[in-house]
Amino acid sequence: MKRLAIVLSHPVQYYSPLFKYIAKHLDLKVFYAFKPTKQQQGRQGFKKAFEWDIDLFDGYEFEIMENVSAKPGTDHFKGCDTPHIHEHLDQYAPTHILLFGWHLKTYRQALKYAKRKGIAVGVRGDSQFNPEQSWVKRTIKSLYYPFFLKQFNCFLSVGIRNKQYLQKYGVADGKIIFSPHAVDQEFWKAKKDLSSSACNLLWVAKFIDKKRPFDVINAFKALKLKGNNDLQLRMVGTGPLLEASKALAAAVPDIEFLGFKNQQELVEEYQRADLLILSSDHRETWGLVVNEAFSAKVPAIVSDACGCSEDLLDGWSGVKYEYKNVEDLSRKIEEFSNSLKKTSNHEQTQKSIEKMNKIYSFQSNVDAFKTFVEEF
């Protein structure tokens, strides 16, 4: 019987519901390198200690291994170091091992175990090319990755740009399985709040450099100066740029800063929203907030630097704008929000989002994971 071991750094709010869903169809067990404390979790750009308000361990088998790192975390290679991983995997006796990356020591330890045991090993990632990355890093990758990636039997790719990334480093198409980024659509499904006649823009992110909150505020400011009085902007999140963002928005009407919202609270924000804005740079390798918004039938305007912009936006479900171009963002917000006022356009947007939700779904991942264990 096929037995899948999944190796992951820590419990992730997006992945736990996915594992629960796939566990209904496959024999699997998840091996975590560590479980962050409230304080450790808060240090990852949230600037607030917290725990997720959903059960991250429900519905699937898991183990939390011993992490011997002196500085546990996911932001550096040695942050996840599990030297006894072979004991955990030996006891489970998997036929296949799937890693959620290769950038941490735990993943390399699992890869070494798989190669030594002759077990098929795959990796699921969402990396994309970052033209702003230093030429030194790009050069090292171009020399190292074509050889390193040959160790994997297959690659579960979340979307177009990730597939292009793998192909660039010599991965054959026959080794790439489409395993799209997805969220628990039933959880995020929201009944629309129709009490407001304004067009409510929603931005959900950490207030950090790569999320570029200033771009959104400046674009919104330009729209207000043009007399777009029916627009409102709600910004959800915390982080080191929050106070500077508030200062920038001080003279701009109709901007509200809502602070950190946990998962269940965030559903209510999608109920009120008419349009999501994602303004990140190329380090945003996907943008799962767009999947969340789509579950609530909310379209999106996304920076073309974000990984998901190639997959999820077709002109009806949303549009992309030129990264860093505040004028283009402002124009796209104005055009798209006005188009939604037409009933026929709104209906087409809803149909397009439904189409995307069927493709970028948990069921598509069941198919992908089954392909891995049955064909590799």
Sequence and secondary structure as in RCSB ss.txt:
>XXXX:A:sequence
MKRLAIVLSHPVQYYSPLFKYIAKHLDLKVFYAFKPTKQQQGRQGFKKAFEWDIDLFDGYEFEIMENVSAKPGTD
HFKGCDTPHIHEHLDQYAPTHILLFGWHLKTYRQALKYAKRKGIAVGVRGDSQFNPEQSWVKRTIKSLYYPFFLK
QFNCFLSVGIRNKQYLQKYGVADGKIIFSPHAVDQEFWKAKKDLSSSACNLLWVAKFIDKKRPFDVINAFKALKL
KGNNDLQLRMVGTGPLLEASKALAAAVPDIEFLGFKNQQELVEEYQRADLLILSSDHRETWGLVVNEAFSAKVPA
IVSDACGCSEDLLDGWSGVKYEYKNVEDLSRKIEEFSNSLKKTSNHEQTQKSIEKMNKIYSFQSNVDAFKTFVEE
F
>XXXX:A:secstr
   EEEEESS  TTHHHHHHHHTTTS EEEEES    HHHHHTTTT S    SS TTTTSEEEE     SS  SS
SGGGS  TTHHHHHHHH  SEEEES SSSHHHHHHHHHHHHHT EEEEEE     TTS HHHHHHHHHHHHHHGG
G SEEEE SHHHHHHHHHTT  GGGEEE      HHHH      S  SEEEEEES SSGGG HHHHHHHHHHHHH
TT TTEEEEEE  STTHHHHHHHTTT TTEEEEE   HHHHHHHHHH SEEEE   TT SS HHHHHHHHTT  E
EEETTSGGGGTS SSSSEEEE TT HHHHHHHHHHHHHHTTSHHHHHHHHHHHHHHHHHSSHHHHHHHHHHHHHH
 
